[in-house]
């Protein structure tokens, strides 16, 4: 994958993160897998490394300026996400690549279906 493609991927994921709170699992992971040839585990690890501070800082400042950040909730979620991220990373190393793709695909279908058909 060429550096310009990585730049476009980064910009796209930043825009989607700012708009919808997504980017890593929905955009970066599949793009790294299918455009860059990364394994799913390498794509997930790289995505997590990307998303740590850079996207959050700029987006949070803008949302905060408009009164749209609950820091107490964010702290609780972040604390649990640290624990959950560690648990997920330990677990994924025991799941074969094919099963992981199926689980991830089903997760996206379920979330997408819920969003489309929710009243």
C-alpha positions as a Markdown table, in Angstrom:
| # | Residue | x | y | z |
|---|---|---|---|---|
| 1 | Unk | 0.0 | 0.0 | 0.0 |
| 2 | Unk | 1.4 | 3.4 | -1.0 |
| 3 | Unk | 1.9 | 6.2 | 1.6 |
| 4 | Unk | -0.8 | 8.3 | -0.2 |
| 5 | Unk | -3.3 | 5.5 | 0.3 |
| 6 | Unk | -2.5 | 5.4 | 4.0 |
| 7 | Unk | -3.0 | 9.2 | 4.1 |
| 8 | Unk | -6.4 | 8.9 | 2.5 |
| 9 | Unk | -7.3 | 6.1 | 4.8 |
| 10 | Unk | -6.3 | 8.2 | 7.8 |
| 11 | Unk | -8.2 | 11.2 | 6.6 |
| 12 | Unk | -11.3 | 9.1 | 5.9 |
| 13 | Unk | -11.2 | 7.4 | 9.3 |
| 14 | Unk | -10.8 | 10.8 | 11.0 |
| 15 | Unk | -13.8 | 12.2 | 9.2 |
| 16 | Unk | -15.9 | 9.2 | 10.0 |
| 17 | Unk | -14.8 | 9.2 | 13.6 |
| 18 | Unk | -15.8 | 12.9 | 13.9 |
| 19 | Unk | -19.1 | 12.3 | 12.3 |
| 20 | Unk | -20.2 | 8.9 | 13.7 |
| 21 | Unk | -17.6 | 7.9 | 16.4 |
| 22 | Unk | -16.3 | 5.1 | 14.2 |
| 23 | Unk | -13.2 | 4.5 | 12.1 |
| 24 | Unk | -11.0 | 1.7 | 13.4 |
| 25 | Unk | -13.0 | -1.4 | 13.2 |
| 26 | Unk | -15.4 | -0.2 | 10.5 |
| 27 | Unk | -12.9 | 1.4 | 8.1 |
| 28 | Unk | -9.3 | 1.0 | 9.0 |
| 29 | Unk | -9.3 | -2.7 | 9.8 |
| 30 | Unk | -11.0 | -3.8 | 6.5 |
| 31 | Unk | -9.0 | -1.4 | 4.4 |
| 32 | Unk | -5.7 | -2.6 | 5.8 |
| 33 | Unk | -6.8 | -6.2 | 5.2 |
| 34 | Unk | -8.1 | -5.8 | 1.7 |
| 35 | Unk | -6.0 | -2.9 | 0.4 |
| 36 | Unk | -2.7 | -3.5 | 2.1 |
| 37 | Unk | -2.8 | -7.2 | 2.5 |
| 38 | Unk | -2.5 | -7.1 | 6.3 |
| 39 | Unk | -3.7 | -10.1 | 8.4 |
| 40 | Unk | -6.8 | -9.3 | 10.4 |
| 41 | Unk | -4.8 | -9.4 | 13.6 |
| 42 | Unk | -2.1 | -7.0 | 12.2 |
| 43 | Unk | -4.8 | -4.7 | 10.9 |
| 44 | Unk | -6.5 | -4.6 | 14.4 |
| 45 | Unk | -3.3 | -3.9 | 16.2 |
| 46 | Unk | -2.3 | -1.2 | 13.7 |
| 47 | Unk | -5.8 | 0.3 | 13.9 |
| 48 | Unk | -5.6 | 0.5 | 17.7 |
| 49 | Unk | -2.2 | 2.2 | 17.5 |
| 50 | Unk | -3.6 | 4.7 | 15.1 |
| 51 | Unk | -6.6 | 5.6 | 17.1 |
| 52 | Unk | -5.1 | 6.1 | 20.5 |
| 53 | Unk | -4.5 | 9.9 | 20.7 |
| 54 | Unk | -4.7 | 11.6 | 17.4 |
| 55 | Unk | -8.3 | 11.3 | 16.4 |
| 56 | Unk | -9.7 | 11.7 | 19.8 |
| 57 | Unk | -7.9 | 14.9 | 20.7 |
| 58 | Unk | -9.1 | 17.0 | 17.8 |
| 59 | Unk | -12.6 | 15.6 | 17.8 |
| 60 | Unk | -13.1 | 15.9 | 21.5 |
| 61 | Unk | -12.0 | 19.5 | 21.6 |
| 62 | Unk | -14.6 | 20.4 | 19.0 |
| 63 | Unk | -17.4 | 18.4 | 20.7 |
| 64 | Unk | -16.4 | 20.0 | 24.0 |
| 65 | Unk | -16.6 | 23.5 | 22.6 |
| 66 | Unk | -20.2 | 22.7 | 21.7 |
| 67 | Unk | -21.1 | 21.2 | 25.1 |
| 68 | Unk | -21.2 | 17.6 | 23.8 |
| 69 | Unk | -18.8 | 15.8 | 26.0 |
| 70 | Unk | -19.6 | 14.0 | 29.3 |
| 71 | Unk | -16.1 | 13.6 | 30.8 |
| 72 | Unk | -17.4 | 11.4 | 33.7 |
| 73 | Unk | -18.9 | 8.9 | 31.3 |
| 74 | Unk | -15.9 | 9.1 | 29.0 |
| 75 | Unk | -13.5 | 8.3 | 31.9 |
| 76 | Unk | -15.6 | 5.3 | 33.0 |
| 77 | Unk | -15.9 | 4.0 | 29.4 |
| 78 | Unk | -12.2 | 4.6 | 28.7 |
| 79 | Unk | -11.1 | 2.8 | 31.9 |
| 80 | Unk | -13.3 | -0.2 | 31.0 |
| 81 | Unk | -12.1 | 0.0 | 27.4 |
| 82 | Unk | -8.5 | -0.3 | 28.5 |
| 83 | Unk | -9.5 | -3.5 | 30.4 |
| 84 | Unk | -11.7 | -4.7 | 27.5 |
| 85 | Unk | -9.0 | -3.9 | 25.0 |
| 86 | Unk | -6.5 | -6.0 | 26.9 |
| 87 | Unk | -9.0 | -8.9 | 27.2 |
| 88 | Unk | -9.9 | -8.7 | 23.5 |
| 89 | Unk | -6.2 | -8.7 | 22.5 |
| 90 | Unk | -5.5 | -11.7 | 24.7 |
| 91 | Unk | -8.5 | -13.6 | 23.3 |
| 92 | Unk | -8.0 | -12.8 | 19.6 |
| 93 | Unk | -4.6 | -14.6 | 19.7 |
| 94 | Unk | -6.5 | -17.9 | 20.3 |
| 95 | Unk | -9.0 | -17.5 | 17.5 |
| 96 | Unk | -8.1 | -18.7 | 14.0 |
| 97 | Unk | -8.2 | -16.1 | 11.2 |
| 98 | Unk | -11.3 | -17.6 | 9.4 |
| 99 | Unk | -13.4 | -17.7 | 12.6 |
| 100 | Unk | -12.4 | -14.2 | 13.4 |
| 101 | Unk | -13.5 | -12.9 | 10.0 |
| 102 | Unk | -16.9 | -14.6 | 10.5 |
| 103 | Unk | -17.4 | -13.2 | 14.0 |
| 104 | Unk | -16.4 | -9.7 | 12.7 |
| 105 | Unk | -18.7 | -9.9 | 9.7 |
| 106 | Unk | -21.7 | -11.1 | 11.8 |
| 107 | Unk | -21.0 | -8.2 | 14.3 |
| 108 | Unk | -21.2 | -5.7 | 11.4 |
| 109 | Unk | -24.4 | -7.2 | 10.0 |
| 110 | Unk | -26.1 | -7.2 | 13.5 |
| 111 | Unk | -25.1 | -3.6 | 14.2 |
| 112 | Unk | -26.0 | -2.4 | 10.7 |
| 113 | Unk | -29.4 | -4.2 | 10.8 |
| 114 | Unk | -30.2 | -2.8 | 14.2 |
| 115 | Unk | -29.5 | 0.7 | 13.0 |
| 116 | Unk | -31.5 | 0.3 | 9.8 |
| 117 | Unk | -34.6 | -1.3 | 11.3 |
| 118 | Unk | -34.7 | 0.5 | 14.7 |
| 119 | Unk | -37.8 | 2.6 | 15.3 |
